[in-house]
Amino acid sequence: MPAPIALTMTAQNTAFQSITRLESNVRGYSRSFPVVFKQAFNATLVDTDGREYIDFLAGAGTLNYGHNNPLVKQALIDHLTNDGVMHGLDLATCAKIEFLETLDTLILKPRNLNYRVQFTGPTGTNAVEAAIKLARKQKKRSHVISFTNAYHGHSLGSLALTGNRYYHDEHYGSRNNVSFVPFDNYFGDGANTAKQLQTLLEDGSSGIPLPAAIIVETVQAEGGINVASNAWLQEISRICKDFDIAFIIDDIQTGNGRTGDFFSFESARLIPDIVCISKSIGGGLPLSLVLINPEMDGWQPGEHTGTFRGNQLAFVAGTALLKLWQEDSFKSTLKSNCSEAESKLVAIANDFDSISMRGRGMIRGLELPSGKLATEVCAACFTNGLIAETAGAQGEVVKFLAPLTIEADLLNSGMDILRSSIEDVFTSSHNLKSGN
């Protein structure tokens, strides 16, 4: 979550005062971007003064296919016009069946993946909770291994797997039965942390019990855009097989094309036991699901339930967007945007001695020397018409998370704003100079 940005409120913010008066102190993004938004389309947001902003946030990865995607709008209009089911618990509905069949036909089968689909509560943390619960049930063990800088959600089970201290309070009592081990290249010295994990599991005196599951993000988004190598991920997968541990991939933010492939683990040629999916799978509407190896699907009917374990409108929206993956034009745009994003961000990083770029595909970040500078850069971006947030343990990474479908001219304009904002902040700081 980005730090608050101090800006002078304009006349439009008479309406904004309702937020400060009525909404809980827990609100975050409205502090960082203190305007009232009224419209959105693809990679553009518009406030009530009519000012346009380029969106490099995309609902924290919920809007991979853009704001108000025309396919989604038409599909929802048709569904509602025909009195399609609005809410169905886990009843069989036309919307659910079409979603399942489309997911299987266009996404799973072409990748030789055989999964059953569990629909959980409406958000990502619900998928993580279900995955961990199922792994414990099936492996008859309670311990779980997570990684340094991990982020998996804020409900108590998921929070126990999340590393950042900011989100923890000892009164929550949420740290039981979880061990954190170093992520790939955590120490920055090339040490093989997968091998270290294997040693810990082999050593009966390490203090780490044999876990039910290991859960990992291939790219730690909130953790600072930390990218795991394919070789490291393959070692973690092998360790899980060797020790009969459930291998869980959290693909909530990095799935749905964010890394260039539909699943973030495709390039590593992995087949996880369980995959957690949410955010963009519902086309901007709440939808969360777990992909389960059939051999792991040990649930009894109704054993894990929830009132909103299948958003009918999200099924409709998600189906419309999954069909994009059979269109060459979409795949071409995604490939081009991935390449352009990398090129532009590398160029920015190369022009500043103290900045480095990290990431894959359309999930990238610029690491700055401090969280203070990163926050100031995001503030300057917002002033100049670009919405971006920070990530990392100290908020030191300026995060790039634009829609996959962003127009080329907006992508370039956003990068220009980002560059000029960095230059302005670095110039005013007096202690950091451009590499040129």
Summary of the structure (lengths in Angstrom):
residues: 436
radius of gyration: 21.7
end to end distance: 31.6
largest distance: 65.2
contacts: 1474
relative contact order: 0.16
helix: 42%
strand: 16%
